[in-house]
Amino acid sequence: MRILGIDPGSRVCGYGVIDVVGADLSYIECGVLTAPEDHPFEARLGEIARGLGEVLDELAPSVVAVEDVFARVNLRTALALAQARGMALAVVGLRGLAVASYPAPQVKKMITGRGRAGKEQVAHMVAALVKLRTPPRADAADALALAIAHARAVVAEATAPRIVSAVRPAPSRAGGAA
């Protein structure tokens, strides 16, 4: 299974791709898609959408993991992030790919063991997990962390013990009500 992680943004959008075979992860690629800060918001989203489409076409993931929207102190920033996330979901949706969403604290906990880990700690753990010599840029590391978190969730689900209960039908009563 090939997983694309996306850390959406309106100026910088991180992406990271891994392959998963059983419980083994293989690094494929990570990077950032950028748009000039001085361009209008819709033009920046358009530029990132075009780049994301190229990544999808070239790397052909089977599933996508995207950071969930979370509340920030600045409402304007949260709104811009939600719009960037919507753009990414639209690009992915046009290709008919399944999407899994994860809140940032959950991803951090799955990668570092702490839900409030800093970006540097996440980047170092991601580099160690996929055997990179140096940690990737923060946005690319966050995207790889999303892909790794989804891989771990899929593996955990596949290896979880299944509880099967044998439900026996209730005994039937002969006769009937009088």
N, C-alpha and C positions, 0 to 999 in steps of 0.2 A: 504494500500500500504506500502510495506517495502522498505526503501531507504537506500542504502549504499553510504556513502561519502568516497572518497579516496583522500588523500593528498599525491601524489606520491613523492618518493625519492629513490635514489640509495643506501642509507645506512639505512634510516628510512622512512617507509611508514606508514602514519597514516590512520586509518579507523574508521568509526563511523556508527552505524546503528540505525535507528529510525523507528517506525511504525507510520503511519498517518491514522487517521479515521476522516473524515470531516476536521475540523481545529485543531483537537487535536493531539498532538505529544506525543509519548511514547518512552522513552529511552530503547534501547535493549542492546547495548554493544559498547564499543570503546576500542581502543588500538593501539599499534604500532607493525609493523613487522620490524625486524632488521636483518642486515647482518653484519658480521665482517668486520671492516674497512680495515683490512690487506688482505682480499681476493681480487682477481682480479674483475674488474668491472662486467664482464659478470657472474661471479659466484655469486656476490651480487645480481644482477638482478634476477638470477635464484632462489636464496633462497627466495627473496621477492615474486616472482611469485608463488612459491610453497605455501608459507604461504597465499597469497591472494586467491589462489584456494581453500585452506582449509576454509577460512573465507566465501567464496561464497557458498561452499557446505554446511557448517554448518548453516549459517544464512539465506540462501535462499532469497536474496533481489529480488524485482520485477523490480527495476530500480537502476541505479548507477549515482551519481553526482561526477565529477572529476574536480579538479582545472585545469584551462586552462593554457597553457604555456604563460609566460609573459617575457618580456625582462629584463634581469638583467645587472648589470654593468659588471660582469665577464662572458664573452662568454662561457668559458669552463663549468661554473656552469649551465648556461642556456641550454647548449647542454646535459649535464648529466640529468638535470631535464626532458628535452624533451624525452630522451631515456627511462627514468623511467616511464614517462607518457605513452609512446608507449607500454611498457611492460604491464602496468596495463590495457590499452585498449585491448591489445591482449588477456589477460587472461579473461577479461569480455566478449570480442567478441566471444571467443570460447564457451561461455555458452549462447550466443544469447540474452544477456540482452541489453535493451535500455540504452543509455548514454546521460547525459546532462552535458555540460561543462560551467563553470563559471569562469571568471577572479577573482583573489583574491580581488581587490578593490570592485567589485560588491558584493561579498559575505560579506565582512566586512561592507559595507553600509547596506545590508539587515539585518545583525545581530546586529550591534551597532549603526547604523545611520551615521557612518563616514567611508568613503572609505579608510582612512589612519589610522584606528585604530590599536593599537599595539596588539601583540599576547596575552598579559596578559588580555587586555580588552575583546578581542574575547573569550578567555577561560572563563572569569567570566560571560559574557553574555550567552554563550552556557550552562554553568552549571545552570544558573538561568532558562533558557528556558526549559531545560529537567529535572529540579529539582534534580540536583546532589548536594551533600553536599560539595564537593570540586571540583575545576576545574580540568579537565583532563590535561595530558601532552599536550604541545603545538601542536604537530603533530596530536594527536587524537582529540584535540579541533578543529583544522582546518578542519579535516575530518567531524566531527559532524556539524560544521558550514555549510559545503557544503550540507550535507543532509538536514539540516533545511532550508537553502536558497532554495533548490529545492522544498521542501514541500511547502514553502510560495509561490513560483512561480506557482506551480500547483494549490494551493487553490485560488490564485488571478485570475488565468485564468478561473477556474471553476465558480467563483462567479462574474466575470466581466459582466457588462450588455451587452447584445447583441443588436446590431442595425440591424434591419431588414428593408430593404427598399423595398417598393413595386414598382417594375419597371413595368410600363404599356407599352405594345407594342405601337409603333408609329401607328397612324391612317393610314390605307391604303388609297391610292388614287385610285379612280376609273378612268378608262380610260387608260391612258398610254401615253407615249411620241409619238408625231406625227412626 
